[in-house]
Amino acid sequence: MELDLKDKVAIVTGASKGIGLTVVKVLGREGVRVVAGSRNTTPELAQLCNTYDVTIVTVDLATTDGPNSLIQAAVRKHGKIDVLVNNVGVASPRSGFLDISDDEWQRVFNLTFFSAVRASRAALSHLLLSKGVIVNISSINARLPFPMVVDYSAAKAALANFTKALSEEFAPRGVRVNAVAPGPVRTPFWTDPGGFADAVAAGAGVTAQTALNDTVPRNMGISTGRITEADEVADLVAFLASPRAANITGTEFVIDGGQIKTT
Ligand SMILES: NC(=O)c1ccc[n+]([C@@H]2O[C@H](COP(=O)([O-])OP(=O)(O)OC[C@H]3O[C@@H](n4cnc5c(N)ncnc54)[C@H](OP(=O)(O)O)[C@@H]3O)[C@@H](O)[C@H]2O)c1
């Protein structure tokens, strides 16, 4: 399918690894001029700059000014914005609600929810001019709250609600807003030392790799028997960002291998 994304300008938050990095790759391959924001530059992201039209902006998106500075850098470079992918988010494995301090709640909300609020606010005047698109990366935890990530689940629920409200306000003026809600995706979020694979592995007495390939799909009821790959999420984002999805707005697309059992 031809996505007609060539020469569009897209901003991707949280772009140095995982889903964000993969979205940069897929959009770059489609001929999009991508502005990639994260605190660090990984060799994988630097490599994409050699292959596609990718500009790296080093930014802390947890700060009040970070999201706006990323948007302004993109406008300075390309003069317009067509697509904003609010991907950045953070979760830490918790032993339960009583484990989480006020500062931790604020840290998780700041990056998972307020970065999207701030980036969207800064980008909207440009998206209104281009009749652009916002894609928010939510999570199945928005509607499937887990005690292990109670703060993150609440932040993603806020993001899902925000997605709908924005879509209602701005659809009549030509801006589409949708969300992608993945179940577990094979990224450093899971695979980094101290990440969720290690936490599951410790509980189950298996290796992190067995936890990801076997324990997680089985214990979480993933019907396909496997977790999602980042490329599968990025392809969905690219479709939603494209004119092929021109009449889709205010919708959340779950990609979870059948983990959510309700209709
Ligand atoms: N993986 C999953 O199972 C899963 C499932 C559902 C939803 N999601 C959502 O998908 C999104 C991406 O997840 P992922 O698994 O790809 O995460 P990841 O592998 O942990 O990557 C996170 C990205 O965000 C960047 N980042 C973190 N803190 C930042 C900050 N303060 N400022 C700027 N950039 C920052 C990181 O780069 P730097 O460290 O260089 O800043 C990195 O590029 C998140 O919103 C997550 O909640 C993930």
The ligand as an SDF file (V2000), in Angstrom:
LIG
                    3D

 48 52  0  0  0  0  0  0  0  0999 V2000
    7.3540   -1.9350   25.4000 N   0  0  0  0  0  0  0  0  0  0  0  0
    6.1360   -2.2140   25.7730 C   0  0  0  0  0  0  0  0  0  0  0  0
    5.8040   -3.3330   26.1770 O   0  0  0  0  0  0  0  0  0  0  0  0
    5.0580   -1.1580   25.7010 C   0  0  0  0  0  0  0  0  0  0  0  0
    3.7150   -1.5650   25.7970 C   0  0  0  0  0  0  0  0  0  0  0  0
    2.7250   -0.6000   25.7430 C   0  0  0  0  0  0  0  0  0  0  0  0
    3.0490    0.7250   25.5880 C   0  0  0  0  0  0  0  0  0  0  0  0
    4.3560    1.0900   25.5040 N   0  0  0  0  0  0  0  0  0  0  0  0
    4.6360    2.5140   25.3700 C   0  0  0  0  0  0  0  0  0  0  0  0
    5.3940    2.7400   24.2250 O   0  0  0  0  0  0  0  0  0  0  0  0
    6.2350    3.8710   24.4120 C   0  0  0  0  0  0  0  0  0  0  0  0
    7.6630    3.5040   24.0750 C   0  0  0  0  0  0  0  0  0  0  0  0
    8.0290    2.3990   24.8760 O   0  0  0  0  0  0  0  0  0  0  0  0
    9.3530    1.5670   24.6130 P   0  0  0  0  0  0  0  0  0  0  0  0
    9.0650    0.2110   25.0890 O   0  0  0  0  0  0  0  0  0  0  0  0
    9.8470    1.7930   23.2450 O   0  0  0  0  0  0  0  0  0  0  0  0
   10.3190    2.3050   25.6680 O   0  0  0  0  0  0  0  0  0  0  0  0
   11.8990    2.2250   25.8270 P   0  0  0  0  0  0  0  0  0  0  0  0
   12.4440    1.0800   25.0740 O   0  0  0  0  0  0  0  0  0  0  0  0
   12.1380    2.3180   27.2860 O   0  0  0  0  0  0  0  0  0  0  0  0
   12.3840    3.5670   25.1250 O   0  0  0  0  0  0  0  0  0  0  0  0
   12.0200    4.7830   25.7010 C   0  0  0  0  0  0  0  0  0  0  0  0
   12.4850    5.9200   24.8330 C   0  0  0  0  0  0  0  0  0  0  0  0
   12.1120    7.1410   25.4810 O   0  0  0  0  0  0  0  0  0  0  0  0
   13.2660    7.9470   25.6620 C   0  0  0  0  0  0  0  0  0  0  0  0
   13.1620    8.7160   26.8960 N   0  0  0  0  0  0  0  0  0  0  0  0
   13.0460    8.2430   28.1540 C   0  0  0  0  0  0  0  0  0  0  0  0
   13.0030    9.2530   29.0340 N   0  0  0  0  0  0  0  0  0  0  0  0
   13.0950   10.3980   28.2970 C   0  0  0  0  0  0  0  0  0  0  0  0
   13.1210   11.7760   28.6190 C   0  0  0  0  0  0  0  0  0  0  0  0
   13.0460   12.2000   29.8870 N   0  0  0  0  0  0  0  0  0  0  0  0
   13.2150   12.6770   27.6240 N   0  0  0  0  0  0  0  0  0  0  0  0
   13.3200   12.2720   26.3400 C   0  0  0  0  0  0  0  0  0  0  0  0
   13.2870   10.9820   25.9680 N   0  0  0  0  0  0  0  0  0  0  0  0
   13.1870   10.0490   26.9360 C   0  0  0  0  0  0  0  0  0  0  0  0
   14.4330    6.9750   25.6970 C   0  0  0  0  0  0  0  0  0  0  0  0
   15.6060    7.5950   25.2590 O   0  0  0  0  0  0  0  0  0  0  0  0
   16.6970    8.2900   26.2240 P   0  0  0  0  0  0  0  0  0  0  0  0
   16.8840    7.3490   27.3790 O   0  0  0  0  0  0  0  0  0  0  0  0
   17.8510    8.4340   25.3160 O   0  0  0  0  0  0  0  0  0  0  0  0
   16.1030    9.6030   26.6280 O   0  0  0  0  0  0  0  0  0  0  0  0
   13.9810    5.9580   24.6470 C   0  0  0  0  0  0  0  0  0  0  0  0
   14.3020    6.4280   23.3670 O   0  0  0  0  0  0  0  0  0  0  0  0
    6.0390    4.3070   25.8700 C   0  0  0  0  0  0  0  0  0  0  0  0
    5.0960    5.3390   25.9430 O   0  0  0  0  0  0  0  0  0  0  0  0
    5.4810    3.0640   26.5120 C   0  0  0  0  0  0  0  0  0  0  0  0
    4.6880    3.3570   27.6260 O   0  0  0  0  0  0  0  0  0  0  0  0
    5.3700    0.1920   25.5500 C   0  0  0  0  0  0  0  0  0  0  0  0
  1  2  1  0
  2  3  2  0
  2  4  1  0
  4  5  1  0
  4 48  2  0
  5  6  2  0
  6  7  1  0
  7  8  2  0
  8  9  1  0
  8 48  1  0
  9 10  1  0
  9 46  1  0
 10 11  1  0
 11 12  1  0
 11 44  1  0
 12 13  1  0
 13 14  1  0
 14 15  2  0
 14 16  1  0
 14 17  1  0
 17 18  1  0
 18 19  2  0
 18 20  1  0
 18 21  1  0
 21 22  1  0
 22 23  1  0
 23 24  1  0
 23 42  1  0
 24 25  1  0
 25 26  1  0
 25 36  1  0
 26 27  1  0
 26 35  1  0
 27 28  2  0
 28 29  1  0
 29 30  1  0
 29 35  2  0
 30 31  1  0
 30 32  2  0
 32 33  1  0
 33 34  2  0
 34 35  1  0
 36 37  1  0
 36 42  1  0
 37 38  1  0
 38 39  2  0
 38 40  1  0
 38 41  1  0
 42 43  1  0
 44 45  1  0
 44 46  1  0
 46 47  1  0
M  CHG  2   8   1  16  -1
M  END
$$$$
